[in-house]
Amino acid sequence: MPSVMKTTSLLLPLAALAALLGGCASPQPPLPTVHYPVTYQVPIGNTSAQASAGPQSLNINATQDVEVQPGIPLYYQIVSPVNVTVYLYEKVGVAPGGNLLGNMQIMAGVPTTNQLTPRTTSLEFTFSATQTNSSGTLQFTLSDQPIAAAVAPMGH
C-alpha cells in the first residue's frame, strides 16, 4: 500500500503542473492597463541662429507614444506656453510615425481639449514649436473620461 500512496502523491503535483502549463498558452498578449488620468510634461523648442551659410534652425520635436484600447474613447488636453503644431499618428509597428490621423494648431496659453476613438493599441503625438526662438514645457493630459476645460494662466 505505501507504493500506491507514493505514486498518487507524485501524480497529483504533476497533473497540477500540466494543467498550469497547458493554461499558459494564449493567442494574444493582454492589453496594457493605463490608469487615467495621466499627465505628461513635454519639453519643446525651436531655435534659429545665423551662420556664414545662412540661418540655421534647430527644431526639437517632442514625441509621446501612448498605449490605448481600440474602440474606447480617449480624451486629451494640451496646455502649451508656446504655439505648437500637434501631429497625431496611429502607430503601425515600432517605427516612428505611422498613419497620420490629423494635426492641429495650439495657441500659447489656450488650453485645448479633444477626443478620439483609437483603432489601434498605440498612438503617437508629436509636438512641434511653430515660432522661432521659443521653448517651454507643455502639459499633455490623457483620460478615459471627459476632461474639464483648464483655466489659462494669468496674463494669457
PARODREN-247331 format. One record per residue (C-alpha): chain; residue in three letters; x, y, z; residue number from 0. Coordinates in Angstrom, 1 decimal, always signed. Example, Ala and Ser with C-alpha at 12.3 -4.5 7.8 and 13.67 -1.06 7.14 Angstrom:
2
c; r; c1; c2; c3; k
A; Ala; +12.3; -4.5; +7.8; 0
A; Ser; +13.7; -1.1; +7.1; 1
REM end
This chain:
156
c; r; c1; c2; c3; k
A; Met; +0.0; +0.0; +0.0; 0
A; Pro; +2.8; +2.5; +0.6; 1
A; Ser; +3.9; +2.4; -3.0; 2
A; Val; +0.4; +3.3; -4.2; 3
A; Met; +0.4; +6.3; -1.8; 4
A; Lys; +3.8; +7.5; -3.2; 5
A; Thr; +2.6; +7.2; -6.8; 6
A; Thr; -0.6; +9.0; -6.1; 7
A; Ser; +1.2; +11.8; -4.2; 8
A; Leu; +3.6; +12.2; -7.1; 9
A; Leu; +0.9; +12.2; -9.8; 10
A; Leu; -1.2; +15.0; -8.2; 11
A; Pro; +1.6; +17.6; -8.4; 12
A; Leu; +2.5; +16.5; -11.9; 13
A; Ala; -1.2; +16.8; -13.0; 14
A; Ala; -1.4; +20.3; -11.4; 15
A; Leu; +1.8; +21.3; -13.2; 16
A; Ala; +0.5; +20.0; -16.6; 17
A; Ala; -2.8; +21.9; -16.1; 18
A; Leu; -0.9; +25.1; -15.2; 19
A; Leu; +1.4; +24.8; -18.2; 20
A; Gly; -1.5; +24.0; -20.5; 21
A; Gly; -3.3; +27.2; -19.4; 22
A; Cys; -0.3; +29.4; -20.1; 23
A; Ala; -0.6; +29.5; -23.9; 24
A; Ser; -2.7; +32.4; -25.0; 25
A; Pro; -3.2; +33.6; -28.6; 26
A; Gln; -2.8; +37.3; -27.8; 27
A; Pro; -0.9; +39.1; -25.1; 28
A; Pro; -3.1; +41.1; -22.7; 29
A; Leu; -3.5; +44.8; -23.5; 30
A; Pro; -1.6; +47.2; -21.2; 31
A; Thr; -3.7; +48.8; -18.4; 32
A; Val; -3.4; +52.5; -18.2; 33
A; His; -4.7; +54.3; -15.0; 34
A; Tyr; -6.3; +57.5; -16.1; 35
A; Pro; -5.9; +60.4; -15.9; 36
A; Val; -2.2; +60.6; -16.8; 37
A; Thr; -0.3; +63.9; -17.4; 38
A; Tyr; +3.0; +64.2; -19.2; 39
A; Gln; +5.3; +67.2; -19.1; 40
A; Val; +6.7; +67.5; -22.6; 41
A; Pro; +9.7; +69.9; -23.4; 42
A; Ile; +9.6; +71.5; -26.8; 43
A; Gly; +11.7; +74.2; -28.5; 44
A; Asn; +12.7; +75.9; -31.8; 45
A; Thr; +15.9; +77.9; -32.1; 46
A; Ser; +17.3; +79.8; -35.0; 47
A; Ala; +20.9; +81.1; -35.3; 48
A; Gln; +22.8; +82.9; -38.0; 49
A; Ala; +25.8; +81.2; -39.6; 50
A; Ser; +28.0; +82.0; -42.6; 51
A; Ala; +25.9; +79.6; -44.6; 52
A; Gly; +22.7; +81.4; -43.6; 53
A; Pro; +20.1; +80.9; -41.0; 54
A; Gln; +20.2; +77.6; -39.2; 55
A; Ser; +17.2; +76.2; -37.4; 56
A; Leu; +17.1; +73.6; -34.6; 57
A; Asn; +13.6; +72.4; -34.1; 58
A; Ile; +13.1; +70.0; -31.2; 59
A; Asn; +10.0; +67.9; -31.9; 60
A; Ala; +8.8; +66.0; -28.9; 61
A; Thr; +7.1; +62.7; -29.3; 62
A; Gln; +4.8; +61.0; -26.8; 63
A; Asp; +3.7; +57.4; -27.6; 64
A; Val; +0.7; +56.2; -25.6; 65
A; Glu; -0.8; +52.7; -25.3; 66
A; Val; -4.6; +52.8; -25.7; 67
A; Gln; -7.6; +50.4; -26.0; 68
A; Pro; -9.1; +50.3; -29.5; 69
A; Gly; -12.7; +51.3; -29.7; 70
A; Ile; -12.7; +53.1; -26.3; 71
A; Pro; -12.9; +57.0; -26.4; 72
A; Leu; -9.8; +58.8; -25.3; 73
A; Tyr; -9.9; +62.4; -24.2; 74
A; Tyr; -6.8; +64.6; -24.2; 75
A; Gln; -5.9; +68.1; -23.2; 76
A; Ile; -2.9; +70.2; -24.2; 77
A; Val; -1.8; +73.4; -22.5; 78
A; Ser; +1.4; +74.9; -24.0; 79
A; Pro; +3.4; +78.0; -23.1; 80
A; Val; +4.3; +78.5; -26.8; 81
A; Asn; +2.4; +78.0; -30.1; 82
A; Val; +2.7; +74.4; -31.3; 83
A; Thr; +1.6; +72.1; -34.1; 84
A; Val; +0.4; +68.7; -32.9; 85
A; Tyr; +0.5; +65.7; -35.2; 86
A; Leu; -1.4; +62.6; -34.3; 87
A; Tyr; -0.4; +59.2; -35.7; 88
A; Glu; -1.9; +55.7; -35.4; 89
A; Lys; +1.1; +53.6; -34.7; 90
A; Val; +1.8; +50.7; -37.0; 91
A; Gly; +4.7; +48.6; -35.7; 92
A; Val; +7.6; +50.1; -33.8; 93
A; Ala; +8.8; +52.6; -36.3; 94
A; Pro; +8.3; +56.4; -35.6; 95
A; Gly; +5.2; +57.9; -37.1; 96
A; Gly; +2.5; +55.8; -38.7; 97
A; Asn; -0.8; +56.6; -40.3; 98
A; Leu; -1.4; +60.4; -39.9; 99
A; Leu; -4.8; +60.9; -38.3; 100
A; Gly; -4.5; +64.7; -38.3; 101
A; Asn; -2.8; +67.8; -37.0; 102
A; Met; -3.9; +70.9; -35.1; 103
A; Gln; -2.5; +74.3; -34.1; 104
A; Ile; -2.4; +75.0; -30.4; 105
A; Met; -2.0; +78.7; -29.3; 106
A; Ala; +0.2; +79.6; -26.4; 107
A; Gly; -1.7; +79.7; -23.1; 108
A; Val; -5.0; +78.4; -24.7; 109
A; Pro; -6.0; +75.0; -23.2; 110
A; Thr; -7.2; +72.7; -26.0; 111
A; Thr; -9.3; +69.7; -25.2; 112
A; Asn; -10.3; +67.0; -27.7; 113
A; Gln; -11.4; +63.4; -28.0; 114
A; Leu; -10.8; +60.4; -30.4; 115
A; Thr; -11.7; +56.8; -30.6; 116
A; Pro; -8.5; +54.9; -31.5; 117
A; Arg; -8.5; +51.9; -33.9; 118
A; Thr; -5.1; +50.6; -32.8; 119
A; Thr; -3.4; +49.9; -29.5; 120
A; Ser; -0.8; +52.7; -29.8; 121
A; Leu; -0.9; +56.3; -30.7; 122
A; Glu; +1.9; +58.8; -31.3; 123
A; Phe; +1.6; +62.5; -30.5; 124
A; Thr; +4.3; +64.8; -32.0; 125
A; Phe; +4.6; +68.4; -30.7; 126
A; Ser; +6.5; +71.0; -32.8; 127
A; Ala; +7.0; +74.6; -31.7; 128
A; Thr; +5.9; +76.9; -34.6; 129
A; Gln; +7.7; +80.1; -33.7; 130
A; Thr; +11.5; +80.7; -33.9; 131
A; Asn; +13.3; +81.1; -30.6; 132
A; Ser; +10.5; +79.7; -28.5; 133
A; Ser; +10.7; +76.9; -26.0; 134
A; Gly; +8.9; +75.5; -22.9; 135
A; Thr; +7.3; +72.6; -21.4; 136
A; Leu; +3.7; +71.8; -22.3; 137
A; Gln; +1.2; +69.8; -20.3; 138
A; Phe; -0.4; +66.8; -22.0; 139
A; Thr; -3.2; +65.0; -20.2; 140
A; Leu; -5.0; +61.8; -21.2; 141
A; Ser; -8.2; +60.4; -19.7; 142
A; Asp; -10.8; +57.9; -20.3; 143
A; Gln; -13.4; +60.4; -19.1; 144
A; Pro; -14.2; +63.9; -20.5; 145
A; Ile; -11.7; +66.5; -19.2; 146
A; Ala; -12.9; +69.8; -17.8; 147
A; Ala; -11.6; +72.8; -19.5; 148
A; Ala; -8.4; +74.1; -17.9; 149
A; Val; -8.2; +77.7; -16.9; 150
A; Ala; -5.5; +79.6; -18.8; 151
A; Pro; -2.7; +81.1; -16.6; 152
A; Met; -3.0; +84.8; -15.8; 153
A; Gly; -1.6; +87.1; -18.5; 154
A; His; -2.5; +84.9; -21.5; 155
REM end
